[in-house]
Amino acid sequence: MTNKFNTVDEYIEQFAPEIQIQLQQIRKTIFEAAPEATEKISWQMPTFTLNGNLVHFAAHKNHIGFYPGPSGIEAFQERFGNYKSSKGAVQFPIKDPLPLGLIAEIVRFRVLENTK
């Protein structure tokens, strides 16, 4: 994707309707888990901040990337099962339902980290 986005809405609107639904689900889940967070575009992807970056997410060809940083990955690594993960990211396949409960837990964990 080569477009530049100024808002999360602009970012989401660039995708097919079924991907937009998944992105909106993640967005809603993050806001519910971190109601005081603010959203912005950073590194050309949706980013939520509260005393610094909390999480980012982005749509890719075959997955939704969720980026809670290294601490968020490490704390929940054993809960990822078959999801691919790396030092600061986890990939949720587009063809599967999103693990919204797990995403909310990770966001709440990150809120606690950023508000200490």
N, CA, C and O atoms as a Tinker XYZ file with bonds, in Angstrom:
   464  protein
     1  N      0.840000   -1.178000    0.000000    73     2
     2  CA     0.000000    0.000000    0.000000    64     1     3
     3  C      0.888000    1.245000    0.000000    63     2     4     5
     4  O      1.776000    1.388000    0.840000    81     3
     5  N      0.640000    2.122000   -0.934000    73     3     6
     6  CA     1.497000    3.299000   -1.074000    64     5     7
     7  C      0.801000    4.593000   -0.681000    63     6     8     9
     8  O      1.431000    5.651000   -0.660000    81     7
     9  N     -0.475000    4.526000   -0.373000    73     7    10
    10  CA    -1.200000    5.737000    0.013000    64     9    11
    11  C     -0.751000    6.222000    1.377000    63    10    12    13
    12  O     -0.338000    5.435000    2.229000    81    11
    13  N     -0.839000    7.524000    1.571000    73    11    14
    14  CA    -0.586000    8.106000    2.887000    64    13    15
    15  C     -1.929000    8.384000    3.540000    63    14    16    17
    16  O     -2.859000    8.866000    2.895000    81    15
    17  N     -2.018000    8.076000    4.819000    73    15    18
    18  CA    -3.277000    8.229000    5.546000    64    17    19
    19  C     -3.087000    9.223000    6.673000    63    18    20    21
    20  O     -2.034000    9.264000    7.310000    81    19
    21  N     -4.113000   10.025000    6.915000    73    19    22
    22  CA    -4.077000   10.977000    8.015000    64    21    23
    23  C     -4.920000   10.542000    9.195000    63    22    24    25
    24  O     -4.686000   10.975000   10.323000    81    23
    25  N     -5.907000    9.681000    8.942000    73    23    26
    26  CA    -6.785000    9.226000   10.020000    64    25    27
    27  C     -6.960000    7.714000    9.937000    63    26    28    29
    28  O     -6.710000    7.095000    8.902000    81    27
    29  N     -7.391000    7.143000   11.045000    73    27    30
    30  CA    -7.671000    5.709000   11.080000    64    29    31
    31  C     -8.826000    5.388000   10.140000    63    30    32    33
    32  O     -8.810000    4.350000    9.477000    81    31
    33  N     -9.816000    6.251000   10.073000    73    31    34
    34  CA   -10.925000    6.025000    9.139000    64    33    35
    35  C    -10.425000    5.933000    7.701000    63    34    36    37
    36  O    -10.841000    5.041000    6.962000    81    35
    37  N     -9.541000    6.841000    7.293000    73    35    38
    38  CA    -8.987000    6.799000    5.941000    64    37    39
    39  C     -8.238000    5.488000    5.701000    63    38    40    41
    40  O     -8.340000    4.893000    4.628000    81    39
    41  N     -7.493000    5.051000    6.698000    73    39    42
    42  CA    -6.761000    3.788000    6.580000    64    41    43
    43  C     -7.732000    2.630000    6.336000    63    42    44    45
    44  O     -7.552000    1.854000    5.398000    81    43
    45  N     -8.741000    2.519000    7.168000    73    43    46
    46  CA    -9.684000    1.403000    7.092000    64    45    47
    47  C    -10.467000    1.416000    5.782000    63    46    48    49
    48  O    -10.718000    0.361000    5.199000    81    47
    49  N    -10.852000    2.596000    5.320000    73    47    50
    50  CA   -11.663000    2.715000    4.102000    64    49    51
    51  C    -10.959000    2.210000    2.844000    63    50    52    53
    52  O    -11.616000    1.987000    1.827000    81    51
    53  N     -9.669000    2.028000    2.890000    73    51    54
    54  CA    -8.912000    1.575000    1.722000    64    53    55
    55  C     -9.071000    0.078000    1.448000    63    54    56    57
    56  O     -8.658000   -0.405000    0.394000    81    55
    57  N     -9.666000   -0.656000    2.390000    73    55    58
    58  CA    -9.725000   -2.105000    2.281000    64    57    59
    59  C    -11.106000   -2.594000    1.852000    63    58    60    61
    60  O    -12.092000   -1.861000    1.922000    81    59
    61  N    -11.152000   -3.839000    1.411000    73    59    62
    62  CA   -12.410000   -4.488000    1.047000    64    61    63
    63  C    -13.326000   -4.537000    2.269000    63    62    64    65
    64  O    -12.843000   -4.558000    3.402000    81    63
    65  N    -14.638000   -4.555000    2.050000    73    63    66
    66  CA   -15.587000   -4.522000    3.169000    64    65    67
    67  C    -15.340000   -5.578000    4.250000    63    66    68    69
    68  O    -15.465000   -5.276000    5.436000    81    67
    69  N    -14.996000   -6.793000    3.869000    73    67    70
    70  CA   -14.786000   -7.830000    4.893000    64    69    71
    71  C    -13.558000   -7.542000    5.754000    63    70    72    73
    72  O    -13.533000   -7.904000    6.931000    81    71
    73  N    -12.545000   -6.899000    5.186000    73    71    74
    74  CA   -11.364000   -6.505000    5.964000    64    73    75
    75  C    -11.701000   -5.296000    6.832000    63    74    76    77
    76  O    -11.247000   -5.202000    7.973000    81    75
    77  N    -12.493000   -4.373000    6.295000    73    75    78
    78  CA   -12.927000   -3.216000    7.089000    64    77    79
    79  C    -13.644000   -3.673000    8.359000    63    78    80    81
    80  O    -13.449000   -3.091000    9.426000    81    79
    81  N    -14.464000   -4.701000    8.247000    73    79    82
    82  CA   -15.189000   -5.213000    9.422000    64    81    83
    83  C    -14.198000   -5.686000   10.475000    63    82    84    85
    84  O    -14.346000   -5.363000   11.654000    81    83
    85  N    -13.192000   -6.446000   10.063000    73    83    86
    86  CA   -12.198000   -6.933000   11.024000    64    85    87
    87  C    -11.411000   -5.784000   11.660000    63    86    88    89
    88  O    -11.163000   -5.785000   12.865000    81    87
    89  N    -11.027000   -4.816000   10.846000    73    87    90
    90  CA   -10.282000   -3.678000   11.378000    64    89    91
    91  C    -11.135000   -2.871000   12.356000    63    90    92    93
    92  O    -10.634000   -2.413000   13.382000    81    91
    93  N    -12.403000   -2.698000   12.047000    73    91    94
    94  CA   -13.297000   -1.983000   12.970000    64    93    95
    95  C    -13.500000   -2.781000   14.260000    63    94    96    97
    96  O    -13.631000   -2.193000   15.334000    81    95
    97  N    -13.526000   -4.111000   14.165000    73    95    98
    98  CA   -13.649000   -4.932000   15.368000    64    97    99
    99  C    -12.444000   -4.736000   16.286000    63    98   100   101
   100  O    -12.593000   -4.592000   17.499000    81    99
   101  N    -11.264000   -4.733000   15.699000    73    99   102
   102  CA   -10.060000   -4.510000   16.507000    64   101   103
   103  C    -10.095000   -3.116000   17.121000    63   102   104   105
   104  O     -9.809000   -2.949000   18.307000    81   103
   105  N    -10.441000   -2.132000   16.328000    73   103   106
   106  CA   -10.502000   -0.743000   16.800000    64   105   107
   107  C    -11.457000   -0.617000   17.979000    63   106   108   109
   108  O    -11.117000   -0.005000   18.992000    81   107
   109  N    -12.647000   -1.191000   17.852000    73   107   110
   110  CA   -13.644000   -1.140000   18.927000    64   109   111
   111  C    -13.141000   -1.855000   20.174000    63   110   112   113
   112  O    -13.327000   -1.368000   21.289000    81   111
   113  N    -12.512000   -2.998000   19.990000    73   111   114
   114  CA   -11.982000   -3.768000   21.116000    64   113   115
   115  C    -10.924000   -2.972000   21.861000    63   114   116   117
   116  O    -10.904000   -2.966000   23.092000    81   115
   117  N    -10.049000   -2.305000   21.129000    73   115   118
   118  CA    -9.000000   -1.501000   21.757000    64   117   119
   119  C     -9.625000   -0.350000   22.545000    63   118   120   121
   120  O     -9.240000   -0.103000   23.688000    81   119
   121  N    -10.583000    0.353000   21.947000    73   119   122
   122  CA   -11.235000    1.462000   22.658000    64   121   123
   123  C    -11.958000    0.985000   23.914000    63   122   124   125
   124  O    -11.943000    1.679000   24.931000    81   123
   125  N    -12.586000   -0.178000   23.863000    73   123   126
   126  CA   -13.282000   -0.697000   25.039000    64   125   127
   127  C    -12.296000   -1.077000   26.139000    63   126   128   129
   128  O    -12.588000   -0.899000   27.322000    81   127
   129  N    -11.136000   -1.597000   25.762000    73   127   130
   130  CA   -10.127000   -2.003000   26.739000    64   129   131
   131  C     -9.298000   -0.819000   27.245000    63   130   132   133
   132  O     -8.715000   -0.882000   28.327000    81   131
   133  N     -9.248000    0.243000   26.470000    73   131   134
   134  CA    -8.449000    1.423000   26.819000    64   133   135
   135  C     -9.222000    2.682000   26.448000    63   134   136   137
   136  O     -8.834000    3.394000   25.522000    81   135
   137  N    -10.321000    2.968000   27.165000    73   135   138
   138  CA   -11.175000    4.093000   26.770000    64   137   139
   139  C    -10.496000    5.462000   26.812000    63   138   140   141
   140  O    -10.963000    6.402000   26.169000    81   139
   141  N     -9.408000    5.582000   27.556000    73   139   142
   142  CA    -8.715000    6.869000   27.629000    64   141   143
   143  C     -7.647000    7.023000   26.545000    63   142   144   145
   144  O     -7.024000    8.078000   26.427000    81   143
   145  N     -7.441000    5.978000   25.763000    73   143   146
   146  CA    -6.431000    6.031000   24.705000    64   145   147
   147  C     -6.903000    6.930000   23.574000    63   146   148   149
   148  O     -8.100000    7.141000   23.381000    81   147
   149  N     -5.954000    7.443000   22.846000    73   147   150
   150  CA    -6.258000    8.221000   21.646000    64   149   151
   151  C     -5.675000    7.477000   20.446000    63   150   152   153
   152  O     -4.718000    6.713000   20.567000    81   151
   153  N     -6.279000    7.725000   19.292000    73   151   154
   154  CA    -5.794000    7.056000   18.099000    64   153   155
   155  C     -5.159000    8.056000   17.150000    63   154   156   157
   156  O     -5.501000    9.239000   17.129000    81   155
   157  N     -4.230000    7.543000   16.371000    73   155   158
   158  CA    -3.562000    8.349000   15.365000    64   157   159
   159  C     -2.971000    7.395000   14.336000    63   158   160   161
   160  O     -3.025000    6.177000   14.502000    81   159
   161  N     -2.419000    7.948000   13.292000    73   159   162
   162  CA    -1.670000    7.163000   12.326000    64   161   163
   163  C     -0.191000    7.353000   12.640000    63   162   164   165
   164  O      0.297000    8.480000   12.723000    81   163
   165  N      0.503000    6.255000   12.809000    73   163   166
   166  CA     1.942000    6.285000   13.024000    64   165   167
   167  C      2.539000    5.146000   12.205000    63   166   168   169
   168  O      2.028000    4.027000   12.232000    81   167
   169  N      3.600000    5.423000   11.491000    73   167   170
   170  CA     4.203000    4.450000   10.584000    64   169   171
   171  C      3.165000    3.954000    9.578000    63   170   172   173
   172  O      3.203000    2.799000    9.153000    81   171
   173  N      2.242000    4.835000    9.206000    73   171   174
   174  CA     1.180000    4.555000    8.244000    64   173   175
   175  C      0.284000    3.388000    8.655000    63   174   176   177
   176  O     -0.199000    2.636000    7.810000    81   175
   177  N      0.067000    3.247000    9.975000    73   175   178
   178  CA    -0.892000    2.269000   10.469000    64   177   179
   179  C     -1.600000    2.824000   11.696000    63   178   180   181
   180  O     -1.063000    3.691000   12.385000    81   179
   181  N     -2.808000    2.327000   11.974000    73   179   182
   182  CA    -3.532000    2.773000   13.158000    64   181   183
   183  C     -2.727000    2.492000   14.429000    63   182   184   185
   184  O     -2.201000    1.397000   14.628000    81   183
   185  N     -2.651000    3.503000   15.267000    73   183   186
   186  CA    -1.878000    3.442000   16.502000    64   185   187
   187  C     -2.714000    4.018000   17.630000    63   186   188   189
   188  O     -3.381000    5.040000   17.466000    81   187
   189  N     -2.672000    3.356000   18.773000    73   187   190
   190  CA    -3.353000    3.862000   19.958000    64   189   191
   191  C     -2.306000    4.222000   20.986000    63   190   192   193
   192  O     -1.355000    3.475000   21.216000    81   191
   193  N     -2.494000    5.391000   21.610000    73   191   194
   194  CA    -1.518000    5.892000   22.566000    64   193   195
   195  C     -2.174000    6.206000   23.901000    63   194   196   197
   196  O     -3.341000    6.593000   23.969000    81   195
   197  N     -1.408000    6.032000   24.940000    73   195   198
   198  CA    -1.771000    6.431000   26.297000    64   197   199
   199  C     -0.459000    6.476000   27.058000    63   198   200   201
   200  O      0.094000    5.429000   27.396000    81   199
   201  N      0.042000    7.656000   27.331000    73   199   202
   202  CA     1.377000    7.801000   27.918000    64   201   203
   203  C      2.413000    7.099000   27.050000    63   202   204   205
   204  O      3.290000    6.406000   27.566000    81   203
   205  N      2.318000    7.271000   25.763000    73   203   206
   206  CA     3.185000    6.598000   24.799000    64   205   207
   207  C      2.381000    5.594000   23.984000    63   206   208   209
   208  O      1.181000    5.427000   24.205000    81   207
   209  N      3.032000    4.938000   23.058000    73   207   210
   210  CA     2.337000    3.971000   22.213000    64   209   211
   211  C      1.829000    2.792000   23.030000    63   210   212   213
   212  O      2.543000    2.255000   23.876000    81   211
   213  N      0.584000    2.396000   22.766000    73   211   214
   214  CA     0.020000    1.179000   23.360000    64   213   215
   215  C      0.142000    0.035000   22.362000    63   214   216   217
   216  O      0.869000   -0.932000   22.590000    81   215
   217  N     -0.577000    0.161000   21.256000    73   215   218
   218  CA    -0.610000   -0.888000   20.237000    64   217   219
   219  C     -0.806000   -0.267000   18.863000    63   218   220   221
   220  O     -1.283000    0.860000   18.727000    81   219
   221  N     -0.426000   -1.030000   17.854000    73   219   222
   222  CA    -0.672000   -0.688000   16.457000    64   221   223
   223  C     -1.366000   -1.903000   15.843000    63   222   224   225
   224  O     -1.290000   -3.006000   16.384000    81   223
   225  N     -2.042000   -1.697000   14.714000    73   223   226
   226  CA    -2.540000   -2.825000   13.944000    64   225   227
   227  C     -2.530000   -2.451000   12.471000    63   226   228   229
   228  O     -2.528000   -1.271000   12.119000    81   227
   229  N     -2.524000   -3.471000   11.609000    73   227   230
   230  CA    -2.472000   -3.220000   10.176000    64   229   231
   231  C     -2.957000   -4.441000    9.414000    63   230   232   233
   232  O     -2.747000   -5.580000    9.833000    81   231
   233  N     -3.607000   -4.183000    8.294000    73   231   234
   234  CA    -4.046000   -5.268000    7.421000    64   233   235
   235  C     -2.951000   -5.567000    6.405000    63   234   236   237
   236  O     -2.311000   -4.667000    5.863000    81   235
   237  N     -2.760000   -6.846000    6.168000    73   235   238
   238  CA    -1.815000   -7.321000    5.168000    64   237   239
   239  C     -2.557000   -8.278000    4.248000    63   238   240   241
   240  O     -3.755000   -8.502000    4.422000    81   239
   241  N     -1.865000   -8.840000    3.282000    73   239   242
   242  CA    -2.525000   -9.676000    2.283000    64   241   243
   243  C     -3.284000  -10.849000    2.910000    63   242   244   245
   244  O     -4.423000  -11.120000    2.528000    81   243
   245  N     -2.670000  -11.541000    3.863000    73   243   246
   246  CA    -3.276000  -12.745000    4.426000    64   245   247
   247  C     -3.519000  -12.692000    5.924000    63   246   248   249
   248  O     -4.013000  -13.658000    6.505000    81   247
   249  N     -3.181000  -11.585000    6.550000    73   247   250
   250  CA    -3.348000  -11.511000    8.004000    64   249   251
   251  C     -3.556000  -10.063000    8.461000    63   250   252   253
   252  O     -3.313000   -9.104000    7.728000    81   251
   253  N     -4.015000   -9.962000    9.703000    73   251   254
   254  CA    -4.058000   -8.682000   10.404000    64   253   255
   255  C     -2.895000   -8.720000   11.383000    63   254   256   257
   256  O     -2.819000   -9.608000   12.232000    81   255
   257  N     -1.994000   -7.758000   11.265000    73   255   258
   258  CA    -0.882000   -7.671000   12.201000    64   257   259
   259  C     -1.296000   -6.856000   13.412000    63   258   260   261
   260  O     -1.916000   -5.801000   13.282000    81   259
   261  N     -0.951000   -7.349000   14.581000    73   259   262
   262  CA    -1.229000   -6.655000   15.843000    64   261   263
   263  C      0.109000   -6.481000   16.533000    63   262   264   265
   264  O      0.846000   -7.447000   16.728000    81   263
   265  N      0.423000   -5.236000   16.906000    73   263   266
   266  CA     1.752000   -4.871000   17.370000    64   265   267
   267  C      1.685000   -4.254000   18.774000    63   266   268   269
   268  O      1.574000   -3.035000   18.906000    81   267
   269  N      1.752000   -5.082000   19.818000    73   267   270
   270  CA     1.720000   -4.553000   21.182000    64   269   271
   271  C      3.105000   -4.325000   21.772000    63   270   272   273
   272  O      3.233000   -4.051000   22.965000    81   271
   273  N      4.135000   -4.437000   20.950000    73   271   274
   274  CA     5.495000   -4.280000   21.435000    64   273   275
   275  C      6.003000   -5.568000   22.064000    63   274   276   277
   276  O      5.225000   -6.488000   22.316000    81   275
   277  N      7.293000   -5.636000   22.317000    73   275   278
   278  CA     7.897000   -6.858000   22.849000    64   277   279
   279  C      7.283000   -7.340000   24.166000    63   278   280   281
   280  O      7.097000   -8.542000   24.352000    81   279
   281  N      6.971000   -6.433000   25.067000    73   279   282
   282  CA     6.421000   -6.871000   26.362000    64   281   283
   283  C      5.044000   -7.498000   26.205000    63   282   284   285
   284  O      4.722000   -8.468000   26.891000    81   283
   285  N      4.230000   -6.954000   25.309000    73   283   286
   286  CA     2.907000   -7.515000   25.065000    64   285   287
   287  C      2.971000   -8.892000   24.429000    63   286   288   289
   288  O      2.138000   -9.753000   24.711000    81   287
   289  N      3.948000   -9.096000   23.583000    73   287   290
   290  CA     4.134000  -10.410000   22.963000    64   289   291
   291  C      4.646000  -11.402000   23.999000    63   290   292   293
   292  O      4.115000  -12.505000   24.125000    81   291
   293  N      5.661000  -11.016000   24.727000    73   291   294
   294  CA     6.270000  -11.920000   25.709000    64   293   295
   295  C      5.257000  -12.370000   26.768000    63   294   296   297
   296  O      5.219000  -13.546000   27.130000    81   295
   297  N      4.451000  -11.447000   27.257000    73   295   298
   298  CA     3.506000  -11.765000   28.330000    64   297   299
   299  C      2.409000  -12.739000   27.888000    63   298   300   301
   300  O      1.843000  -13.446000   28.721000    81   299
   301  N      2.104000  -12.783000   26.587000    73   299   302
   302  CA     0.995000  -13.606000   26.101000    64   301   303
   303  C      1.439000  -14.678000   25.110000    63   302   304   305
   304  O      0.594000  -15.331000   24.496000    81   303
   305  N      2.730000  -14.869000   24.942000    73   303   306
   306  CA     3.276000  -15.785000   23.945000    64   305   307
   307  C      2.628000  -17.164000   23.993000    63   306   308   309
   308  O      2.284000  -17.725000   22.953000    81   307
   309  N      2.463000  -17.704000   25.176000    73   307   310
   310  CA     1.920000  -19.066000   25.268000    64   309   311
   311  C      0.437000  -19.149000   24.901000    63   310   312   313
   312  O     -0.095000  -20.246000   24.735000    81   311
   313  N     -0.224000  -18.021000   24.775000    73   311   314
   314  CA    -1.636000  -17.997000   24.396000    64   313   315
   315  C     -1.838000  -17.856000   22.886000    63   314   316   317
   316  O     -2.974000  -17.899000   22.414000    81   315
   317  N     -0.765000  -17.691000   22.127000    73   315   318
   318  CA    -0.887000  -17.456000   20.692000    64   317   319
   319  C     -1.136000  -18.725000   19.884000    63   318   320   321
   320  O     -1.552000  -18.635000   18.728000    81   319
   321  N     -0.896000  -19.895000   20.452000    73   319   322
   322  CA    -1.175000  -21.139000   19.741000    64   321   323
   323  C     -0.506000  -21.181000   18.380000    63   322   324   325
   324  O      0.718000  -21.101000   18.281000    81   323
   325  N     -1.311000  -21.306000   17.329000    73   323   326
   326  CA    -0.783000  -21.416000   15.965000    64   325   327
   327  C     -0.536000  -20.076000   15.288000    63   326   328   329
   328  O     -0.080000  -20.044000   14.145000    81   327
   329  N     -0.827000  -18.964000   15.966000    73   327   330
   330  CA    -0.565000  -17.660000   15.357000    64   329   331
   331  C      0.935000  -17.436000   15.241000    63   330   332   333
   332  O      1.689000  -17.743000   16.166000    81   331
   333  N      1.361000  -16.908000   14.119000    73   331   334
   334  CA     2.760000  -16.531000   13.952000    64   333   335
   335  C      3.019000  -15.292000   14.782000    63   334   336   337
   336  O      2.191000  -14.382000   14.835000    81   335
   337  N      4.180000  -15.262000   15.434000    73   335   338
   338  CA     4.537000  -14.073000   16.205000    64   337   339
   339  C      6.033000  -13.840000   16.098000    63   338   340   341
   340  O      6.805000  -14.727000   15.735000    81   339
   341  N      6.406000  -12.630000   16.423000    73   339   342
   342  CA     7.810000  -12.242000   16.444000    64   341   343
   343  C      8.020000  -11.395000   17.689000    63   342   344   345
   344  O      7.146000  -11.338000   18.554000    81   343
   345  N      9.137000  -10.757000   17.787000    73   343   346
   346  CA     9.490000   -9.984000   18.984000    64   345   347
   347  C      8.416000   -8.965000   19.389000    63   346   348   349
   348  O      8.181000   -8.769000   20.581000    81   347
   349  N      7.761000   -8.312000   18.414000    73   347   350
   350  CA     6.803000   -7.264000   18.762000    64   349   351
   351  C      5.476000   -7.366000   18.050000    63   350   352   353
   352  O      4.686000   -6.423000   18.076000    81   351
   353  N      5.209000   -8.523000   17.396000    73   351   354
   354  CA     3.997000   -8.620000   16.579000    64   353   355
   355  C      3.405000  -10.023000   16.629000    63   354   356   357
   356  O      4.097000  -11.005000   16.899000    81   355
   357  N      2.113000  -10.084000   16.361000    73   355   358
   358  CA     1.426000  -11.358000   16.181000    64   357   359
   359  C      0.541000  -11.206000   14.946000    63   358   360   361
   360  O      0.004000  -10.130000   14.682000    81   359
   361  N      0.398000  -12.297000   14.194000    73   359   362
   362  CA    -0.387000  -12.275000   12.963000    64   361   363
   363  C     -1.657000  -13.101000   13.139000    63   362   364   365
   364  O     -1.604000  -14.273000   13.512000    81   363
   365  N     -2.800000  -12.472000   12.864000    73   363   366
   366  CA    -4.084000  -13.157000   12.912000    64   365   367
   367  C     -4.553000  -13.368000   11.471000    63   366   368   369
   368  O     -4.817000  -12.391000   10.770000    81   367
   369  N     -4.663000  -14.622000   11.011000    73   367   370
   370  CA    -5.078000  -14.873000    9.633000    64   369   371
   371  C     -6.434000  -14.231000    9.323000    63   370   372   373
   372  O     -7.364000  -14.292000   10.127000    81   371
   373  N     -6.524000  -13.625000    8.157000    73   371   374
   374  CA    -7.753000  -12.953000    7.747000    64   373   375
   375  C     -8.923000  -13.927000    7.658000    63   374   376   377
   376  O    -10.068000  -13.546000    7.899000    81   375
   377  N     -8.643000  -15.166000    7.315000    73   375   378
   378  CA    -9.711000  -16.148000    7.132000    64   377   379
   379  C    -10.323000  -16.630000    8.449000    63   378   380   381
   380  O    -11.379000  -17.262000    8.434000    81   379
   381  N     -9.685000  -16.348000    9.580000    73   379   382
   382  CA   -10.156000  -16.806000   10.890000    64   381   383
   383  C    -10.815000  -15.672000   11.673000    63   382   384   385
   384  O    -10.492000  -14.504000   11.462000    81   383
   385  N    -11.733000  -16.010000   12.572000    73   383   386
   386  CA   -12.282000  -14.977000   13.456000    64   385   387
   387  C    -11.160000  -14.387000   14.325000    63   386   388   389
   388  O    -10.238000  -15.094000   14.732000    81   387
   389  N    -11.252000  -13.121000   14.591000    73   387   390
   390  CA   -10.251000  -12.469000   15.433000    64   389   391
   391  C    -10.427000  -12.877000   16.896000    63   390   392   393
   392  O    -11.556000  -13.015000   17.366000    81   391
   393  N     -9.323000  -13.070000   17.620000    73   391   394
   394  CA    -9.405000  -13.385000   19.056000    64   393   395
   395  C     -9.572000  -12.091000   19.864000    63   394   396   397
   396  O     -8.642000  -11.635000   20.529000    81   395
   397  N    -10.760000  -11.520000   19.793000    73   395   398
   398  CA   -10.987000  -10.192000   20.384000    64   397   399
   399  C    -10.764000  -10.184000   21.894000    63   398   400   401
   400  O    -10.279000   -9.192000   22.439000    81   399
   401  N    -11.108000  -11.267000   22.572000    73   399   402
   402  CA   -10.859000  -11.336000   24.017000    64   401   403
   403  C     -9.379000  -11.257000   24.334000    63   402   404   405
   404  O     -8.977000  -10.551000   25.258000    81   403
   405  N     -8.574000  -11.969000   23.582000    73   403   406
   406  CA    -7.126000  -11.942000   23.777000    64   405   407
   407  C     -6.573000  -10.557000   23.454000    63   406   408   409
   408  O     -5.721000  -10.042000   24.179000    81   407
   409  N     -7.047000   -9.961000   22.384000    73   407   410
   410  CA    -6.607000   -8.609000   22.028000    64   409   411
   411  C     -6.919000   -7.639000   23.164000    63   410   412   413
   412  O     -6.080000   -6.811000   23.520000    81   411
   413  N     -8.116000   -7.735000   23.733000    73   411   414
   414  CA    -8.497000   -6.849000   24.847000    64   413   415
   415  C     -7.583000   -7.062000   26.053000    63   414   416   417
   416  O     -7.172000   -6.096000   26.696000    81   415
   417  N     -7.265000   -8.310000   26.361000    73   415   418
   418  CA    -6.365000   -8.584000   27.486000    64   417   419
   419  C     -4.990000   -7.979000   27.260000    63   418   420   421
   420  O     -4.400000   -7.400000   28.172000    81   419
   421  N     -4.486000   -8.114000   26.050000    73   419   422
   422  CA    -3.163000   -7.548000   25.737000    64   421   423
   423  C     -3.203000   -6.030000   25.864000    63   422   424   425
   424  O     -2.275000   -5.429000   26.407000    81   423
   425  N     -4.262000   -5.409000   25.372000    73   423   426
   426  CA    -4.377000   -3.947000   25.466000    64   425   427
   427  C     -4.428000   -3.520000   26.928000    63   426   428   429
   428  O     -3.752000   -2.565000   27.311000    81   427
   429  N     -5.223000   -4.214000   27.761000    73   427   430
   430  CA    -5.286000   -3.856000   29.188000    64   429   431
   431  C     -3.925000   -4.018000   29.859000    63   430   432   433
   432  O     -3.547000   -3.208000   30.706000    81   431
   433  N     -3.193000   -5.057000   29.484000    73   431   434
   434  CA    -1.846000   -5.258000   29.990000    64   433   435
   435  C     -0.958000   -4.065000   29.616000    63   434   436   437
   436  O     -0.218000   -3.550000   30.454000    81   435
   437  N     -1.037000   -3.640000   28.378000    73   435   438
   438  CA    -0.222000   -2.515000   27.921000    64   437   439
   439  C     -0.627000   -1.206000   28.616000    63   438   440   441
   440  O      0.222000   -0.366000   28.913000    81   439
   441  N     -1.938000   -1.042000   28.872000    73   439   442
   442  CA    -2.391000    0.143000   29.616000    64   441   443
   443  C     -1.745000    0.173000   30.993000    63   442   444   445
   444  O     -1.252000    1.213000   31.429000    81   443
   445  N     -1.747000   -0.968000   31.680000    73   443   446
   446  CA    -1.109000   -1.025000   32.994000    64   445   447
   447  C      0.370000   -0.675000   32.923000    63   446   448   449
   448  O      0.889000    0.049000   33.773000    81   447
   449  N      1.035000   -1.191000   31.912000    73   447   450
   450  CA     2.457000   -0.867000   31.736000    64   449   451
   451  C      2.658000    0.621000   31.527000    63   450   452   453
   452  O      3.549000    1.220000   32.130000    81   451
   453  N      1.845000    1.217000   30.684000    73   451   454
   454  CA     2.053000    2.628000   30.330000    64   453   455
   455  C      1.569000    3.601000   31.390000    63   454   456   457
   456  O      1.898000    4.786000   31.334000    81   455
   457  N      0.802000    3.129000   32.343000    73   455   458
   458  CA     0.295000    4.048000   33.379000    64   457   459
   459  C      1.012000    3.865000   34.717000    63   458   460   461
   460  O      0.648000    4.504000   35.705000    81   459
   461  N      2.005000    3.017000   34.758000    73   459   462
   462  CA     2.777000    2.848000   36.002000    64   461   463
   463  C      3.740000    4.002000   36.176000    63   462   464
   464  O      4.479000    4.046000   37.160000    81   463
